[in-house]
């Protein structure tokens, strides 16, 4: 075995280098995929946090939806500042039921640039997240107001 290893290391014919180079392509592709996949998962986690915050911001308050939407977009922009150079598409929409706003939906999508996967021709990995926050406007209440004006009530009568 030792003699074989010495011959392998001292072989200068080039066949070994070609075989080794061909074997490295799938290995580099797999390692690159794992690294770039990890980066895209990290980006997805950060984007999900921002989408959740923006959905909560857009769902709260009694202002018109467009005002709350602008406020949520501003918050989203301030939270996404660490992702400089990344083009992302935020969408904030009201979710309606029976012509009433019951929740707010936020979707953020982007294409995360790859590093090692470029070797096999994959330059970006698409990442998208969704969030939904209910605003409490979907509850209906029946309000009843009862006045007892009978003689059983102590004190002066109501006018």
C-alpha positions in Angstrom: 0.0 0.0 0.0 2.9 2.4 0.9 4.5 1.8 -2.5 1.2 2.5 -4.3 0.8 5.8 -2.5 4.4 6.8 -3.4 3.8 6.0 -7.0 0.5 7.9 -6.9 2.1 11.0 -5.5 5.1 10.9 -7.9 3.0 10.2 -11.0 3.6 13.1 -13.5 1.6 11.7 -16.4 -1.4 13.9 -15.9 -4.1 11.2 -15.9 -4.4 11.4 -12.1 -4.8 15.2 -12.2 -7.6 14.9 -14.7 -9.4 12.2 -12.8 -9.0 14.2 -9.6 -10.3 17.3 -11.2 -13.3 15.5 -12.6 -14.0 14.0 -9.2 -13.8 17.5 -7.5 -16.6 19.0 -9.7 -19.4 17.1 -7.9 -17.7 17.5 -4.5 -17.4 21.3 -5.0 -21.0 21.5 -6.3 -22.3 19.6 -3.2 -20.2 21.7 -0.8 -21.2 24.9 -2.6 -24.9 23.9 -2.5 -24.7 23.3 1.2 -23.0 26.6 1.9 -25.3 28.6 -0.4 -28.4 26.7 1.0 -27.3 27.7 4.5 -27.0 31.3 3.4 -30.5 31.3 1.9 -32.0 29.7 5.0 -30.3 32.4 7.1 -31.7 35.1 4.8 -35.2 33.5 5.0 -35.1 33.6 8.8 -34.2 37.3 8.8 -36.8 38.1 6.2 -39.5 36.2 8.2 -38.8 38.2 11.3 -39.1 41.4 9.3 -42.3 40.2 7.6 -43.9 39.4 11.0 -43.0 42.8 12.4 -44.4 44.6 9.3 -47.6 42.6 9.4 -48.2 43.4 13.1 -47.5 47.1 12.4 -49.9 47.2 9.4 -52.6 45.4 11.4 -52.7 47.7 14.4 -54.4 51.0 14.7 -57.6 52.5 13.4 -56.1 54.6 10.6 -57.0 53.9 6.9 -55.2 50.9 5.5 -53.0 53.0 3.2 -51.6 55.0 6.2 -50.9 51.8 8.1 -49.3 50.2 4.9 -46.9 53.2 4.5 -46.0 52.9 8.2 -45.3 49.2 7.8 -43.2 49.7 4.7 -41.1 52.3 6.5 -40.6 49.9 9.4 -39.7 47.1 6.9 -37.2 49.4 5.2 -35.5 50.2 8.5 -35.4 46.6 9.5 -34.0 45.4 6.1 -31.1 47.9 6.3 -28.6 45.1 7.1 -29.3 43.5 3.8 -27.6 46.1 1.8 -27.4 45.4 -2.0 -30.2 42.9 -1.9 -33.2 43.7 -4.1 -36.4 42.5 -2.4 -40.0 42.9 -3.2 -42.4 43.7 -0.3 -46.1 43.3 -0.7 -48.5 44.4 2.0 -52.2 43.8 1.4 -55.4 43.8 3.4 -57.2 40.4 3.7 -60.9 41.0 3.3 -64.0 38.9 4.3 -67.5 40.1 3.7 -66.1 43.5 2.6 -64.4 44.0 6.0 -60.6 43.9 6.6 -59.9 41.0 9.0 -56.1 40.7 8.6 -53.1 42.0 6.9 -50.8 39.9 4.7 -47.1 40.6 4.1 -45.0 38.9 1.4 -41.3 39.5 0.9 -39.3 37.9 -1.9 -35.7 38.2 -3.1 -33.0 36.3 -5.0 -30.0 35.5 -2.8 -26.7 35.5 -4.8 -24.7 32.3 -4.6 -21.0 31.9 -4.2 -19.8 28.4 -4.9 -22.9 27.3 -6.8 -21.9 29.7 -9.6 -19.3 27.0 -10.6 -22.2 24.9 -11.8 -24.2 27.8 -13.3 -26.6 28.7 -10.5 -26.2 32.4 -9.7 -29.2 33.0 -7.4 -31.5 31.2 -5.0 -35.1 32.5 -4.7 -36.3 33.1 -1.2 -39.8 34.2 -0.2 -41.7 34.6 3.1 -45.3 35.3 4.1 -46.8 36.6 7.2 -50.4 37.3 8.3 -51.6 39.3 11.3 -55.2 39.6 12.3 -56.3 43.0 13.4 -59.3 42.3 15.6 -61.6 44.1 13.2 -63.4 40.9 12.4 -65.3 40.7 15.7 -68.9 41.9 15.7 -70.7 42.9 18.9 -74.3 43.3 19.7 -74.6 46.2 22.1 -77.8 46.6 24.2 -78.6 49.5 26.5 -81.2 48.9 29.1 -82.7 51.6 31.4 -84.9 50.5 34.3 -87.4 53.3 35.0 -89.8 51.3 37.1 -90.6 52.1 40.7 -88.3 49.3 42.0 -85.2 51.5 41.5 -84.4 53.6 44.5 -83.7 57.3 44.1 -85.1 60.0 41.9 -86.6 59.1 38.5 -84.9 59.8 35.2 -86.2 62.7 33.3 
